[in-house]
Amino acid sequence: MTFTESHSASHPEPQSPLWWQDAVIYQVYPRSFGDGDGDGVGDLAGLLTRLPYIASLGVDGIWMTPFQPSPQVDQGYDVSDYCGVDPLFGTMGQFDQLLDAAHTLGLRIFLDVVPNHCSSEHPLFQAAVAAGPGSPERAMFHFGNGPDGDTPPNNWQSVFGGSAWHRVNPGSDTDTEWYLHLFSPQQPDWNWRNPAVGDYFEDVLRFWFDMGVDGLRIDVAHALFKADGLPDAANANSVVDGLRSNPQVSDQEEVHEVYRRWRRVADSYSPGRVLVGEVNLDPRRAARYTRHDEMHQAFAFAFVKLGWDADAWAAVGTELEAARREHGAPPSWALENHDIVRSATRFGRGDRGFLRARAGLLAILGLPGGAFIYQGQELNLPEVDVPLDARVDPMWARGGVSRDGARVPLPWTVTPANTFGFSSDGAAEPWLPTPADWGTRSVEANLQDENSTLHLTIEALKLRKQLTEKEILSPGDGGTWRVDDGGLLTCQRGEQFLVAVAMGDEPARLPDGQVVLTSSPLTAEGLLPPDAAAWVLLR
C-alpha cells in the first residue's frame, strides 16, 4: 500500500458533498496549542494528544496554521519549504499519524497555504538572488529598481511598516535591484504573472491533497497579482490598509483564474477537497471569489473585526446575505483568529467584555452558513498584554502593532505546572509568557463549571446538529437582519429559527417562540438581559 493510499479509506464521509457549507471549523495555532516535547513551543505531538478534546466540542474539522519549514520570522507565514514539516513542530511521520487520528475521530484537516509570499530562505528565492538581474530565476519574484538605480521601483509601503522594497545587495555597483515584500523583508512576494509560479503551486496543492488533507485555507488570497507595471500608489501609505482597497496590490482580475485552476484540482479528488480564502474585501467583492467554479468559501472579513454595535452587525449581515444571493456561497462567520484582538477584550472592559464575547460566539454558531472558532474562544480567553521585551511579532517590531496577545499558549490545567498543562515537561519557558491567573481560565476550570463558555459551546454545537437533522436549519438558509428599539439585534434564518442579541443597555423582549438556548439566563420577566444572545424557535 502506498503512502497516499493509506489515507484514502480514512476520510470522514460527508453527509453531503456540500458538507462544508455549514461546517464548524476549529482553528489551531500549533505553536500555542500543546507542547509534546517540553521545549516551550507547541507541536504536532502536543496537538495529537489533544485531538479528543477538539472532537468532544462537536466541531467538524480543524484548520491548522503553518507548521511547514520556516525561519519563523512571521511565526510560520514565511515558508521555506511548502511540502514539509518544520523540525520545531515534528516530522512528516507525526503529521501522517495526526491526519489518521483526526479522520478516525471524524475531524477533517485544513492546512494553511501561503501563495502570496515565501521566506527569503526559500531555495527558489535564494537561487533568484544568486542568479542576478534579468535571469529567469528572478522572474519568479518581483525584482527591479527605480530610474536612477538607487531607489525602489515604486512608493509602496509594507503592511508591517516601512517600504515594501528591500535592496538585494546594498552597496553593490553591479546589482542595484530591489525585491518586493508586502510584509516583512524576509517574505518576498511571488510574481504570479509568471506561469511557472502557478505550476509550482499546483504541485504544492497536489502534494497535500495526495497526503489526504481535506482542504486548504488560502492566506492573503486576494493579493497574489499586482498591477502590471507596478505603478506608484496614489497614496504612498495606502498599501498599509490596502490589501483591502489599493488597486495596485489586491483584487486584480487575473487572480480569479488561479482559483478556477485550483478548484479543478480540488474537484478532481474523491471526496472533493475544499478551498477557503482569506479575502479581506467588502462582501460583494469577496463573494466573487466564491463563484461556483472558484473557492468554496471566503471568511466574512467585514464581520470578523466588528465591535459591539447592533447597527453595524445588521448592516454587514445584510450585505453578506445580498452577496450570498448573488453568488450562492454562504458566509463563513468568525469573530476571532490569530491576527486580531480577542473578542472578550475587543467588545468591552471587564465583565461586559466577557459576556459579550460569550454572546457573540453563540450568535455566530446560530447564523446561516459555516463558522470558525479560534482556539481558546470556547474558553472566553481575553487578549493578553504581553510584556514589551517578550513580543516577537514582526508587525510589532516594524509597525508598532502586536498580535502576540491572541497567541499566548492555551491553558489546560488549573495548576501552573508545565505552563498550565501546555507542556509535557516544564523544563522550558513557553515561547510567549502566560498570565499568572491563566489557570482560572483553563480547559480544566471550564469543564468544572457547568455554566462556562466551554459547556455553552458544546451545547450549542450539539443543538445545531440536532436542528439540522430535523431540517429546522438548512445550509441554504438566508438571513434577515433587523435592529429593534433598545438595541435588540435579530437574524432570522429560514422560517423557524431566529438568533437574537441584546446589544442595548436594557433587557429586551424576545419575539414569540420557544427559547432553546441563551448565553445568559433570562430575567424573571422572561426578558433577554443586556450583552446576551438567544436562539429562538419561532411559533
N, C-alpha and C positions, 0 to 999 in steps of 0.2 A: 504494500500500500504506500503510495507516495505521500509526501508531506502535505500537499494541498488536499488530497483525497481524504486524509484523516479527519478533516473538519467538515466535509460536505454533509455528512449524516447528522451532525450535532447542531445544526442551525435550528433555533426555535421556529417552529412552523407558524406563520402568521394566521390569525383568524381570517384575515382578508388580505389580498395583495395591497390594499390601501391602509394597512395597519398603522402606518406612520402618521396618518392624518390626525389622529387623536392620541398618539402615544405620549407618555410622560417619561422624560429622559433625565437622569441624574448626572450632573456634571461633576467629574472627579478631577481635582488638581493634584496629580500624583505626588508632587513634592511635599504636599501637606496633608495627605490622607492617612497613610500608615507607613511607618518605618520598620521594615522587616529585618534590617541588618544592624541597627543601632548606630548608624553614622550621623543621625540627626536630619536626614533627608528622606522623605517618603519614597517608596519604590514599588516595583511590581509585586514583590513578595509580601509587602505590607498590605497592598490592595487585595491580593488573593485571599488573605486570611479574613478580610472584612467583606468579601462578596456576599456571604449570607445576610449580613446586616442590610446591605443595599437591597437585596431581594426581598427582605422582610418588609420593606417600605411599601412594596406593591408597584414599583415603577416598572417600565417596560424595557429599559436599557440604560446604558452608561455612555456618556461622552467623556473621553479621556483627552486632556490637553497634552501637548507634545512630550514624548519620552524618547524621541529619536536622538541619535548622537548630535551633540551641540556643545559649543564652548560655554553655554548658559549665560551669555551676556544679557539676553532678554528672557531668561528662565525657559529656554527651550524653543522659543519662536525664532531663533537664529539657528536654522538646521544645517548641519554639515553633511548629513547622510540621511536621505529621506526613507531609506529601506533598511533600517537597523534599529537597535536598542542601545541607548547610551549606557555604559557600564555603571554610571551613577544610579540608574534605575534597575539594572539587572541584565538579563540575557534574552536572546530570542527564544530560547527554550522555555524560559519563565513566561514570556508572553504567550507562547503556544499553550502552556498549562493554564494560564489565566483565561484565554479565549475558550478553551474547552469547558472550564469550570463555570464560566458565565453562561455559556449556552446550555449547560446541564441545568442551571438554575432558572432558565427561561429568560435570561437577560441578553439583549443584543448589545454589541460593542460598536461604538462610533469612535473613530480616531480623528485627530486634527491633521489637516494637510495645509501647508503654508506656501501657496504658489506665488505670492507677490514678491517675496524676497527670500534669501537664504543667508547662511553665515558667510562671512568673509573668509572662513576656513574651508568652505566647500571646495572640493577638488576642481570643479569647473571654474569657479571664480579664481582660484589660485592659478590655474592654467591661463586664464584671461590676463591676469596681471603679468605673468611671465612672458606671454606671447607678444605683448606690446601693441601700440596703436595700429589700427587698421586691420587687425587679424580677425579670422573667423571666431576665435575664442572670445575676443572682446565683444563680438556681435551678439553674444548670448546675454549681455547686460547692457546698461546704458553708460557708455563712456563718451567723453568729449571735453571740449574746453571753449571758452569764450573767444571773441575775435582777437584779443591781444595775447592769448595763450596763458595768461596769468590769472584769469578769472573763470569761474564756472560757467557752464552753458546757459544758465538762466538764474532767475532770482528766487527759485522755490525754497521754501523752508521745511525743515523736518517736523514731523508730528511731535517728536521728542524735544524739539527746541534747536535753534541754530540752523545753519544752512543744510539743505538736503543734498549737498555735494561734498565729496571728500577727495582731496588730491591723492593720486595714486603714489607718486614718488616725489614728495616735497623737496624742492631744491634741484631736481633733475633738469638738465638743459635739453634732454632728448625725449623724455616722456613727461609732457606737461598736462596730460589728461586728468580729468576728474571722473568719479563714478557717482551715480545716483543712489541715494538711500532715503526713502521717505521716513524711515525710523532711525535707528542708531547707525553710525558709520560702520559698525560690524554686521550690518544687514543690507547688502547691496540688492537692488531691485532687478529682477529678471526682465529681459526685453521680450515681451510677448509678441512683438511684431516679427520676431524671428521664428519661423516654423519649427526649428529644432527644439525650441523651448516647449512647444505644445507636444511634440513627440516624446520628449523626456518625461513630462508629467503624465502622459498616458501610461507609460511604463510604471510610474510610481503607483498610479491608481490600480493597475492590474496586479502589481505585487501584493498589495494589501487585500484586495478583493480575492485573489487566489489563496491567500492565507486564511480567509474565512471571515474577515471583518464584515459587519453588516451595513456600514455606512461611513461617510466622511463628513466632518464639519469643515467648511472651507473658510480659512482665515482671510479677512480683507478681500472678500470675493469680488467686490465691485471695482477694485483699483488696479487690476492687472495691466490694463493698457493705459499708456499715457498719450496725450495729444501728439499727433505726428509732427515732427519738427521740434518738439519740446519748447514751445513758446513761453515767454515770460508770463507770470501771473499778473493780472491787473492789480492785485493787492499782494505785495510781497509776503505778507503774513497769512494769506488765505489758505495755504496748504495745511496749516496747523489745524484748522477746523474743516479743511477742505476735502478730506476723504469722503465727506458727505456732499459737498457743494462745488468744489473747484472743478470746472470742466476740463482743466488740463490733466488732472491726475486721477479722476474717477469717472465711472459710469460712461465710459466710451462704448459706442455701439458695437464695436468688434468683440467685446468681451462675451456677448451672448452666444457667439458661435463656439467659444470654448466650452460653455456648459451644454450646448447641444451635443457636442462631441462626447463630453463626459457622461451625459445621460444615456447616449447609445451604449457606452461601455457598461454603465451600471445596469442597464436593462438586459444586457447580454448574459447576465448571471441568473442562476436559479437557486434560491429565490433572488429576486432583483435586489440590488444594493440601493441605498438611499443617500441622497446628496442634500446637505443642509448648509445654507450660505450665511456668512456674516456679512450682511448687506446693510450698511449704515446709511440709508437713504430714506426719504419720505415714503410713506406707504405705497403710493401709486407707482413711484419709480422702482421701489424694491420689489413690488409684485411682478414686474416684468421679468424678473429673474426666476420666477416660479411658473412660467407658462408651461403648457403641457409637455413640451419637449426640452425643457431646461431642468433646473434643480427642483427637487420635490418640495422643499421648504426654505424659508428665509426667516431669520429671527425678526420679531416685531420690534425693531430698534427704536421706533418712535415711542414705544410704550415702555421699554426697559428702564429708561432713565427718568421717568416721570416722578414728581414729588407727590405729596398727599393733596390732590386737587381734583375734586369731582368733575368740574367742567373740562379740565384737561384730559382726564381719563375718558370721558364720554366723547370728546372731540376726536381723540386719536382712535378710540374704539370704532367710531362711526367711519372714519377714514379707512381703517383696516377692513371693515365689512364691505365698503364700496370696492376696495381693491380685490377682495375675495370674489365678489360678484363679477368683476370684470375679467379676472384671470383664473379663478377657480381654485386657487390654493388657500386652504385655511391658515390662519395665523399660527405662529409658534410663540406662545406667551412666555415671558420671563420678567422677573424683577431684579435678579441678581446674576452676576457672573464674576470671574476673576479680575475683571478690569474696572469695576465700578464700586462705589461705596455701598456697603451692605444696607439693606432697606431699614433695619432696626435703627440705624443711625441717620440715614438719609430722610426718613419720614418724620423725625421729631426727636426732641430730647426726653430722656428718662423713660418712664413707664409708657408714655404715649407713643414713643417710637416703637417700642416692643409690641404694644397692642396693634398698632397699625401694620407693622410688618407681618404679624400673625394673620391679620385680616386680609392683607394683600395676597399672602400665599394661598389662603383658602379661596380667595376670589379668582386667581388665575387658574386654579385647578378646576373651577367650575365653568370657565369660559369656553366657547366653541373653538375647537382646534387642538393642537398639541401644546405641551408645556414643558419647560426646562426648570429644574430645581438645582441650585448650586449647593455643593456640599456645605453643610452647616446651616443652611437656610431652614432646614427642618428642625434645627436646634434653636432657632431665632438668635443666632450669634450676631453681636454688634461688630462694627468696624473697630479695629484695634489701632490705637495710637502708637505705632512702632517707634521706638527711640531713634533720633536722627542718625546716630552713629551705627545703627543696625540695619538701616534701609539699604536695599540692594537693587531696587527697581531703576533701570536706566532712565526712565521717564523723570524720576526724581533728580537724578544727577544732572540731566541736561535741561529739563523744563520746569523743575520745582513742583511736580505733581507726583505723589506716591500712590501706587496701587498695592503696596505691601500689606496694608491694613486688612484687606479682604483675603489675604493668602496665608495667614498665620495657621500653623498646624492645628488640625482638628483635635478637640479634647474628647477622649473616650471614657476616662475614669474620673471619679470624684477626687481621688488622692493624686498628689502631684508626681508620684513615682513614674519614671520613664516618660517624662513630659506629658503627664495626664493620660498615660496609656498609648500615646502616639508611637513611641519607640518600643521595640522588643528588648532593648538594652539601654539603660540610661547613661552610658558612659559618655556620649557625645551631646553637646548642646544642640538644640534644634536650629535649623537654618534661619528661622526667624524666631525671636523670643516670644513666649506666651505670657499672658497676664497672670498675676498671682491668683485671681479668682476664677480661672478658666474651668476648674473642676465643677463649679456650681452650674456651669452651662453645658456640661459634658453629656455624651450619649447615656452614660450610666445614670446621671441625675435626671435626665428627661424620662428615661424608662421607669424610674421610681415614682414619678409624678404623673398620675393619670390625667391631669389637666394640662400637661405640657404640650408644646407645639409639635413635638415628635409624635405623640399619640394622636393629635389632631390631624397631622399629615397622613398617618397610616389609615385613620378612619375615613378621611376624605378620599383617598385613593381606592379604598375598598368600596365605598359607596359609589364612586364614579364608575367603577366597573359594573356594579350591580345595576345602576340606572341605564348603562349602555346595553347590557344584556337584556333588559326589559324594554329596550328601544324607546325609552323616555329621552335619552340622549343619543345623538347620532353625529358621526364625523361631519356630515354635511349641514349641520345646523347653522343658521345665520344668527347674528346677534343684533338686537335692537336696543340701543342705549338711550338713557334719559337721566336727567337730574331733576328731582323734585325739590320743592321748597324745603329748606332746612338742610340741604346738602346730602340727601339720600340718592346715591348713585345706583341705578339698576341696569342690568343687561339681561334681557330675556332671550333665551335660545330655544328655538323650536316653539312648540305650543304649550309645553307643560312645565318648563323649568326656568327659574329666574335666580340670578345672583344679585344680591343687594349688599351695598357697603355704606355704612353711616359715616360720612365724611364731614358732617357738621359738628356743632358743639352740643347739640341736644339729642336725646333719644328720638328715634324715628319710627313711625308706624309702617309696618311692612304690608305689602299687598296681600289680599286674601289668599290663603293657601296653607299648605302644611309645611311648617318649618322643619327641615330634616337635619340641618347641621348649622351650627354657629361657631364663630371664633371666640365669642364671649357669651355668657349666659344672658338671656333676655331679662328685661326688668320685670318687676312684679306685675306691671300692667301689660306685659307681653310686647314691649317695645324693644327695638334694637338699639343698644347703647352706642354712644359715640365711639368711633375707632373700632368698630366691629363689622364683621361680614356674616351673611347668612345665605344658605341655599333654601329655596322655596319651591315646592311642588304646587303648581297653580291648580285651582279648582275649575 
